[in-house]
Amino acid sequence: MLDFFKRGEVARDVRLHAAEGTLAPKAFEQLSILILLLEDPDPEIRTTADQTLNRIPVEALRTFLARTDIPIGMREFFGDRGVFPAEIPPVLEIDEPLVDTDPDPEEEEHDDDRGTAAQKLAAMTFPQRLKAAVKGTREMRSILIRDPNKLIASSVLSSPKVSEPEIESFAKMANVSEDVLRIIASNRAWMKSYGIVHSLTKNPKTPLAMSLTLMNRLAAKDLAKLGVDRNIPEPLRIAARKKALNNQSGKD
């Protein structure tokens, strides 16, 4: 989500919601977006972002700034505003948003059935769908991951609720955007899962260069199956067959 804001690819109404502190799912992302919006060309967005920053409880902010993974630039920014890291770093580096002025009614643990979720999403505005991507139910995420708007689809992957099995199911989908697959492949934690690696490699929508790299991590039986899979690009199928033969020759 932060990358879209940096590239200036976010509509005004969404930027205004973000300036109110209601979109980002994690504290670091929330603060980074708010700091970025202080330079927004729209004066209302700049003012709103500044007001939101000022509403964050100082102690919560000091505790957050004491985290070991906070970049020096963010610490310097808040230092200029008179807020400095706490002397004792937090025991648990929790990354919940530091301010949320508009709790989402869809933030429930149970999932809707698919029909209900689709009906709710159809009645939502763009900012509401964006928020549902981050805070909605599992069924909503399964629908929004395929949204034609890249910001909404990629925001699903930012949700603190998204699970590894969901990521594996997304990696199998041939009707998601390449951006979604690239984001999954760039996440080190997710790529520790063999199931996700396997799913990305087999997905015909995965960029060929990425699939060729991931192919090297497949087990022999999956590599052999890849070599005869007619649903994947031919260069990948040929490369898989060659690697399977080379592996077999090395054992003989």
C-alpha positions, 0 to 999 in steps of 0.5 A, a space after each residue: 500500500 505504501 508503494 502506491 502512495 509513494 508513486 502518487 497512484 492513489 485517488 484523493 478520496 483514498 488519500 483523505 481516508 488514509 490521512 484520517 488514519 483509517 486504512 493502513 493495517 500496521 503501525 509502520 505503514 500507517 505512520 509512513 503514509 501519514 508522514 508522506 501525506 504531510 507533503 500532499 498537494 491538497 491542503 485538506 489532506 495535509 492538515 488532516 494528516 497532521 491532526 491525526 499524527 497529533 492525536 497519537 498517544 505520545 507514550 504509544 508513539 515513544 514505545 513504537 519508536 524504540 523498536 529495533 527496526 524503526 529507520 533513523 529517518 522516522 525517528 528524526 522526523 518525530 524528534 523534530 516534533 519533540 517525540 523521542 524513543 522510550 529508553 526501554 525497547 518494547 518486549 514485544 514488537 507489536 505492529 498494530 495501528 497507533 490510531 484508528 478513528 473509524 473502526 470497521 464493522 466488518 472486522 469480525 472473526 467469522 467469515 461470511 458466505 461467498 454470496 453475502 460477502 459479494 453483496 456487501 462488496 458490491 454496495 461499497 464505495 472504493 475506500 470501503 472496499 479498500 478497507 475491507 481488503 485489509 480488515 474484512 472477512 476471509 471471503 471478502 479477501 478471496 474476492 478482492 484479491 482478484 479486484 481489477 484495481 491493483 491497490 485493492 488487490 495488493 492491500 489484501 496481502 497487507 491484511 494482518 488477518 491473512 493466513 499462509 493457507 490463504 496466500 498459497 491459495 492466492 498463489 494458485 490463482 491464474 486470475 490475479 494480477 502479476 503484481 499480486 504474485 510478485 508481492 507474494 514472491 518478495 515476502 521472505 516469510 511466505 517463501 519459506 513455505 514449499 506449498 507457496 513456492 510450488 504454487 507460484 511455479 505452476 501458476 501460468 500467470 507467474 512471470 517466466 523469469 520468476 518461475 524459472 528461478 523457483 523451479 530450482 527449489 522443487 522436489 524431484 517428483 514435482 519437477 517431473 510433473 512440471 515437465 509434462 504440464 501443458 498449462 505452463 509456458 513451454 520454456 518452463 516445461 522444457 527447462 523442468 524436463 532438462 533439470 529433471 534429466 540432469 538430476 537423474 543423470 547425476 544420481 546414475 
